[in-house]
Amino acid sequence: PNRDDFNITGGDYPLSLHRPNITIQCGLDGKRSDSCVLSGGLVQIVSQYSHYHPDYGYVETSPNIDNVLIKGLTFTGQVQGSGIFGGIGVAISHPGKNIRFQDCAWIDVTATKRLFFVGTNYLMELLGFDLSDLVTDVWIENCLFEDIFYEEEFIVAFRQGVHLRNLTIRNIQLPELLPVGCGVHPNGCRNLLHCTQG
């Protein structure tokens, strides 16, 4: 398929990951040059153990999403804030090992909170789901981050694993730092990478 085959706009659901052993790639070869673009939205990629379906209410999905590959996608635009996702571009709140983002690009993105969140999100907390420590393992490899503006942390890993390999990061902007120190949990300090143990 070529980029003119699909043009989904106007309040569509984010790309949702609900099953293990899947590959989502741009074009037939998974290359970023095939121009598969996700632009703006409330959240661009989401994975959580329970999700809302308009006909069935909250539906539980697969117990894990092991072996997921997202390859060659480009993310751009403004990621809006909400009470659930809070302006997060990618929210992974589901057990899963070997979740990989390869050869993807985030270009000219404004995130009202953070670009990546891996851990239990607010909706999962409200529904009584909590990820055990280190049950989610995300790899971000050979990706480009360019012309990014975010308001809190760039990447958050809350009691989960995030591995970064061979990234290109250019022109990352953030608001002025608040006049508090940067400790283990920075309470207002803007970080490139924020990891918490509990």
C-alpha positions in Angstrom: 0.0 0.0 0.0 1.1 3.5 -0.5 0.5 6.6 1.6 -2.5 7.7 -0.4 -4.4 4.4 0.4 -5.5 5.5 3.9 -6.3 8.9 5.4 -8.1 8.6 8.8 -8.9 11.9 10.5 -11.3 13.6 12.8 -11.4 12.0 16.3 -10.2 8.5 15.5 -9.0 6.1 18.2 -5.3 5.9 18.9 -3.3 3.0 17.6 -4.1 0.4 20.3 -1.9 -2.6 21.2 -4.0 -5.4 22.7 -2.5 -8.7 21.6 1.0 -10.3 21.7 3.1 -11.3 18.7 2.1 -8.5 16.4 4.0 -6.2 14.0 2.8 -2.8 13.0 5.0 -1.4 10.3 5.0 1.4 7.7 4.5 -0.1 4.2 5.6 -3.5 3.2 9.2 -3.1 4.4 8.7 -1.1 7.6 10.8 1.9 6.5 10.2 5.4 7.7 10.7 6.6 4.2 7.3 5.0 3.3 5.7 8.0 5.1 3.2 6.6 7.6 2.4 9.6 9.9 0.3 9.8 13.0 -0.4 13.5 13.6 -1.7 15.0 16.8 -4.5 13.6 18.9 -5.2 12.9 22.6 -2.7 10.0 22.6 -1.1 8.4 19.6 -0.3 4.9 20.8 -1.9 3.3 23.9 -1.8 -0.2 25.4 -3.6 -1.0 28.6 -5.1 -4.1 30.2 -8.6 -2.7 30.1 -10.0 -0.3 27.5 -13.4 1.3 26.9 -15.6 0.1 24.0 -18.6 2.2 23.2 -20.9 -0.8 22.8 -19.5 -3.0 25.6 -18.1 -0.7 28.2 -14.7 -1.7 29.7 -13.2 -4.7 28.1 -10.2 -6.7 29.3 -7.7 -7.6 26.7 -4.9 -10.2 26.5 -3.0 -10.7 29.8 0.3 -9.6 28.0 1.5 -8.0 24.8 4.8 -9.8 24.5 6.7 -9.4 21.2 5.2 -6.3 19.7 7.1 -4.5 17.0 6.3 -0.9 15.8 8.5 -0.1 12.9 9.0 2.9 10.6 6.1 5.2 11.9 6.4 9.0 12.1 4.7 10.9 14.9 4.0 14.6 14.7 1.7 17.4 15.9 0.3 18.4 19.2 -0.7 15.7 21.7 -3.6 17.2 23.7 -4.1 16.9 27.5 -6.8 14.8 29.2 -7.6 13.6 32.6 -6.7 10.0 31.7 -3.5 10.3 29.6 -2.6 13.9 30.4 -1.0 14.8 27.1 1.2 11.7 26.6 2.1 10.6 23.0 2.8 6.9 23.8 1.2 5.3 26.9 2.1 1.7 27.6 0.2 0.4 30.7 0.1 -3.3 30.0 2.4 -6.2 30.9 4.6 -7.1 27.9 8.2 -8.2 27.2 10.0 -7.2 24.0 7.9 -4.3 23.0 10.0 -2.5 20.4 9.9 0.8 18.6 12.3 0.6 15.7 13.3 3.2 13.0 10.4 5.5 14.2 10.6 9.3 14.2 9.0 12.0 16.5 9.3 15.2 14.5 7.8 18.6 15.4 5.8 17.2 18.4 4.3 19.2 21.3 3.3 17.0 24.2 1.4 18.7 27.0 3.0 16.4 29.5 5.5 13.8 28.2 6.3 11.9 25.1 6.5 8.3 26.5 4.9 6.8 29.6 5.5 3.2 30.6 3.7 2.1 33.8 0.3 2.1 35.4 -1.7 5.0 34.0 -4.4 6.9 35.8 -7.3 5.0 34.2 -5.8 1.7 35.2 -5.4 3.0 38.8 -9.1 4.0 38.9 -10.1 0.5 37.6 -8.0 -1.2 40.3 -5.2 -2.5 38.0 -1.6 -2.0 39.0 1.3 -3.3 37.0 3.7 -5.4 39.1 7.3 -4.2 39.0 9.3 -4.9 35.8 6.5 -6.7 33.9 6.8 -4.3 30.9 9.9 -4.0 28.9 10.1 -1.4 26.1 12.9 -0.9 23.6 13.3 2.4 21.6 15.9 1.7 18.9 17.3 3.6 15.9 14.7 6.4 16.3 14.8 10.1 15.7 13.5 12.8 18.1 13.6 16.2 16.5 12.0 19.6 17.3 10.2 18.3 20.4 8.5 20.5 23.1 7.2 18.8 26.2 6.1 20.2 29.6 7.2 17.6 32.1 9.3 14.6 31.5 10.4 13.3 28.1 10.2 9.6 29.0 8.8 8.2 32.2 9.3 4.6 33.2 7.4 3.9 36.4 8.6 0.6 37.9 9.1 -0.8 34.4 12.0 -1.2 31.9 12.8 1.2 29.1 15.9 0.7 27.0 17.2 3.3 24.6 19.6 2.4 21.8 21.1 4.4 18.9 18.8 7.4 19.1 19.2 10.8 17.4 17.9 13.6 19.6 17.9 17.2 18.3 16.3 20.5 19.3 14.4 19.4 22.4 12.7 22.3 24.2 11.0 22.5 27.5 9.7 25.2 29.8 11.9 27.0 32.2 12.8 25.0 35.3 11.0 25.7 38.5 13.2 26.8 41.3 13.4 23.4 43.0 16.3 21.0 43.1 16.6 18.0 40.8 16.6 14.9 43.1 15.6 11.3 42.6 12.0 12.5 42.2 12.3 16.1 40.9 8.9 17.6 41.9 8.7 20.2 39.1 12.1 19.8 37.5 11.9 19.0 33.8 13.9 15.8 32.9 14.9 14.2 29.7 14.5 10.7 31.3 12.6 10.0 34.6 12.7 6.6 36.1 11.0 5.7 39.4 11.3 2.6 41.5 8.1 3.0 43.5 
